[in-house]
Amino acid sequence: GPVGDFCVVDQTMVLVMMAPWGVAPSPVPVPVPPPAGPATIIAVPMPIKGSAKKVKVVGKKAVLDGDEKKWKTMAVYMSGLYVIPGMGMCKISMLGMDQKTKTVKAEGKAMVLKGSNCVVEFKPMLKAMYQPPGPVAPQMCPIPMFYGQGKFLELTNLKVKAT
């Protein structure tokens, strides 16, 4: 049968990939129209919280399907010509196909697995800017949302697997 994958537990770090970021939530980044370009996003490392009341894995609360929706972190970004950095918020918008248990349930929900990558959305709140030549005002990056990828850095649980 399937070998399974490591269960994600409370306080597991989520690593947000710096690049490449596009303008649609797809595995292959959808190009960002110029003069913006593929964004570089540098996020503050932030652990995910597990909500399991009773189910513990290596002594920590299991992360259940839906817990990823509560995760968020701040990030700075640049995009194409917009090299004066802006800031915004990263959230997990979708787990990867291999990041939820298919058979094992905990407290009525699928458990979150390490898997490959999840889809992370980045919403700029303070826009990155571009300073054109001459005595003119800087221009703001027009892209309202970028999509990239994140992964669970499973350093806490390297023992317990599920399918």
N, C-alpha and C positions, 0 to 999 in steps of 0.2 A: 504493500500500500504506500500512500504518500509519506514522505519522510517528515513533513511538517516544517515549521519555521519557528524561530524564537518569538515568544509572547512579549509584547511591549508592556512595560510596567511603569508605575508612577515615577515621575522625575527622570524619565528617559529624555535625553537631549534630542531636539529636532535640529538637524543641520539643513539650512537653506542654501541651495547651490548658488554661487555667485552669478553664473552664466550658463547657458544662454537663456534669455527671457524674451518671450514674444507677446503678441496681443490677443491670443486665444488659448483656452485651456486644452492643448493637445500635446501628445507625446513629442511631436516635432514642432519646435517653436515657429509660430506664424510670424513672418517678418514684420518688423515695426517700420511704418512708412517714414522716409526721410523728411526733414532733416533730423528727426529723432532716429534711433536705431536700436539694435538689441541692447537692452538695459543691462547694466551691471548693478547688482543689488547686494549690499553688505548688511546682513541682519544680525541683531543682537542674539546670541545663543539663548534659547529659552526651553526649559523642559516641559513636556506634556504631563498633565495630571491624570491619574487613573481614578475612575469613579466607582469601581467595584466595592461593594459594602463588605462582602464576605470572602470573595475569591482573592486569595493572595498568591503571588508567584515570587519565589525567593524572598518571602517576607514583606513584599510590597503589593499595593493594590494593583490589580490588573487594569489595563487600559481597555475600555469597551468601545464598541462601535458607537460613534456619536461624540465620544470624548474629544476627538480631533477638531470638532467644530468650535470647541471652547478655547483652543490654542491660538495665541496671537503674539506677535513680537514687532518691535520697531525696527526700521531699516533705513539706511541712506541709499540713494541711487543716482545714477547718471544714465543718459540715453543719447547715443549719437553725438550731435553737436552740443547737446545740453549738458555741458561738463561742470557747470556750477551745481554742486550736489543739492538734491532735494531730500525730503524725508517722507516716510509713510508707514503703513502697517501691513505686515504679512499675516495671512491666515491660511490654514489648510482648507482648500475648497473640495478636495476629493481624494480619497485613499486609492491606491493602486489596486488592480484586480487581485493581486497576490498578498494584500495586506489585511485581509479579514479571514477568520476561520470559516470554513464551509460546513464542518461537522460539529465541532465543539462549541457549545454555548456556555456563557457564564451569566447567571442572573437574567436569563432570557435574551441575551444579546450576543452577537458575534464578538470574539476577542480580536483585538488589533495585533497584527503580526509585523515583524520587521520588514519582510518583503523587499521590493525594489524601491520605487520612488512614489511619493504622493504629489499631487498637484498643489502648488502654493500660489495664491493670488497676492499681488502687491498693489495696494491702493495708495497713490501719492496724496499726501495732505498738504505738504509744502512742495511745490513743483520745482523740478530741476530747471535751470535756466541757461540761456545762451546769450552771450554778449556780442552782438554784431559789431563790426568795426565802426568807428566814428562815434560822435556824441549822441547816441540813441539809447533808448531804454532797453534793458535786457528783455528777451522773449522767454515766455514760459513754455515748457514742454506740454503739448496738447494731449498726450496719451492719458486716458482716465484710469487705466488698469493694465497691469502686466501680469503674465502668467509664467511660472517657472516650476522648479521641482525641489522637493525636500526629501530627506531620508531620516529614519530613526537611527541614532547612533546607539546601538544596543550594547552598552558596556556593563549594564547592571545585571541583566539576566542572560547568562550564556549557558544555562542548564536546561530550562524547561521549554519544550516545543509543543505545538498543537497544530491541528489541521482543520 
